[in-house]
């Protein structure tokens, strides 16, 4: 919640000026490019970006969600690894919004519950006044149902959905912010597909009924799983702005990072298998592997909490993603290029050769699987991934010579965020063997892999390379 919200009782949303007007006057990257072309303008450019970042944070923070969601991704990035490092002021401005989020007043919490569910006491025996988490779109409270079940209640901030929808009606606003940030870092990147896909995912995150449906879909998919834990939604105590779900116990991220290394390796394998199994046994892509979304348990299980950012994959797209992965792992550059053309990354007559394209991808997104095994994830390895994905600073960089199909935008985010989580745990994993057993081309070599395969067979779930009965 920004300072603009504190002027109103209980943090209700308000606007102070039209955001689109500021965007239009900013003139996007043209002004930035002009500054960068002037000799001896380094300090002027830095001052310009610092002012622009702060102005965007103040204006866009009024929506209490739009760029705060972008800030969650930025918080995962090492700004020194992105381009020239010049996007630091934008990262700092957005992450300040995440830190500056005091909770709703307990009175407003009760008002929302009464409006959404009728009498709160009809559902809950107790509900804590203090939230256990406060984020960009809503906050979470511990509670006890009248039948004794321990639950958490996710409550959306009043007005946030409408404010974000108003902003998202013009994706140029988000695109302009991204142009500033990428230009500051000296990157040559078409931000429009990124802005459109980000807008689509953010618009889904404010739809609590959709999120409840996604939680239910994942809970059903992983029913009876040996080490993946998903909460159950309580439909009678959920609505457009409230989701009530069963409570998952466990350690938070900071405590998990202090655990024994073998246990951290186990947790990292669980998170990696969850991230990859979703699209291999179903048509789901969980694209928000944020450290705060996990609950770590000493027996090696992991609970997964947030399901607002889920992409449902058409079968053709799902098979395309798996096919590209197999082509990289099996060192088939020509097949990989063919699949990239089919997906819309480049045209058949592009001057980007199969070997050039393959080497770039193999050394970045699939480094851990193609490195000597087992692979250890470190901040340095994550930094290499960031540099490979974002550092299109010259016209001959592969990223500058490709399109960015919207359906694939968040695959890179998933890879980057997962690498960051594994690096935070300093995990050592047999990454290649895990891909191979999840794709069904080899038997698992880890104990977790064997347990997972037994569960898949017992459930009768389809494999990665099999056709799924999904539209």
C-alpha positions, 0 to 999 in steps of 0.5 A, a space after each residue: 500500500 503506497 502513501 496515497 492510500 494512507 490518506 483514505 480510511 482503511 486504505 481504500 483505492 483512489 486516483 490522483 491523476 490519469 495514468 495514461 496522460 503521464 505515459 503519453 507525455 513520457 514519450 517512452 524510449 525516444 527521450 531515453 535514446 536521445 539522452 544516451 546518444 549525447 556525449 558525456 551525458 552519463 549523469 544526466 541519464 542516471 538522473 532522468 531514470 531515477 526521476 522517472 522510476 520514482 514518478 512511475 512508482 508514485 503514480 502506478 502505485 495508486 492502483 495498488 497492484 499493477 506494478 507491484 506485481 512487476 516488482 515481485 519479478 524485479 525483486 528476483 533479479 540482480 540488477 548488476 547482471 541485467 544489461 548495463 545495470 542501469 535498470 537499478 532505479 526501476 527495480 528499487 522503486 518497485 520493490 519499495 512498493 512491495 515493502 510499503 504495504 501496511 495491512 488493512 484495518 481489522 474493521 475493514 477486514 470484517 466489513 469485507 467478510 460480511 459483504 462477501 460471506 454474510 455473517 463471518 461468525 457463521 463460518 469462522 469460530 476465530 479469525 486473527 486480526 493481524 495478517 500473516 501476509 500482506 501483498 499487492 492485491 490482498 492479505 492473508 489471515 489465520 482462522 478456525 472454521 466452526 467445525 474446527 478446521 484450521 484455515 487461511 483466509 485470503 482477502 482482496 483489498 477493496 477497489 484493487 480489482 477495478 483499479 487494476 482493470 482500469 489500468 490494464 485497459 491500456 497495456 501501453 502504460 505497462 509497456 512504457 514503464 518496461 521501455 524505460 527500464 530496458 532502455 536504462 539498461 541498454 537492452 534491445 528488446 520488444 516489450 510489447 508482447 511482455 506487457 500484453 502477457 503480463 497484463 493477461 496474467 495480472 488480470 487473472 490474479 485479481 479473479 479470486 474465483 479463478 484462483 480458487 478453481 486453480 487451487 482445486 485443479 492442483 489439489 485434485 492433480 496432486 491428491 495423494 502425492 508423496 511429497 507435494 502438498 496443496 491446500 483445499 478450498 472451502 467453497 462455502 467460505 469463498 467468494 469474488 474477493 475471499 478465498 478460504 483454504 486449509 492451512 498448510 504448516 511449515 517453515 518459511 523461506 528464511 528458516 529453510 535457508 538455514 536447514 541442513 544441505 541434504 534437506 535443502 537439496 530435497 526441497 529443491 528437487 520437490 519444487 523443481 519436480 512440481 514446476 516441471 510435472 504440472 505441464 507433463 502430467 496436466 496442461 498447467 503452468 505454475 509461473 510464480 515460483 516465489 520463495 514466499 509461496 512455499 512451506 518447507 517441512 522437515 520430512 522433505 515435503 513442500 506446501 504450495 500456497 499461491 495459485 493466482 498466476 497459472 497459465 492453462 496450456 492448449 495441448 499443442 502449446 504444451 507439446 511444443 514446450 516439451 518438444 523444445 526441451 527434448 531437442 535441446 537436451 538431446 542436442 538436436 539443433 536443427 529440430 530445435 530451430 524447426 520448433 522455434 520457427 513453428 512456435 513463432 520465435 523466428 521466420 524460416 528464412 531468419 539468419 539465426 542459424 540452428 547452431 547459433 540458436 542452440 548454443 545460446 539456449 543450451 548455455 542459458 536456460 538449460 545450463 544446469 541440465 547440460 552441465 556436468 552432473 549433478 549441478 550445483 545452483 549458485 548466485 553466479 549460475 543464476 546471474 548467467 541465466 539473467 544475463 543470457 535472457 535479458 542482455 540483448 544489448 547489440 543487434 546481433 544478439 539472438 534475443 534482438 533477432 527473434 520475436 517473443 510469442 506471448 504464449 512463451 513469455 513466462 517460460 523464461 520467467 519460470 526458468 529464471 525464478 526456479 533457478 533463483 530459488 534453487 540458488 537460494 537453497 544452494 541446491 545440488 541436483 541431477 537436473 538432466 536425469 530429472 528432466 529425463 525421468 519426468 519426460 519418460 525417456 529414462 527411469 528415475 535415479 533419485 528416491 523422490 523420482 521413484 516415489 513420483 513415478 509410482 504415484 503417476 502409475 497409480 493415478 494413471 496420469 498421462 506422460 509428458 510425450 503422450 497426447 493429453 485429452 485437453 482442448 
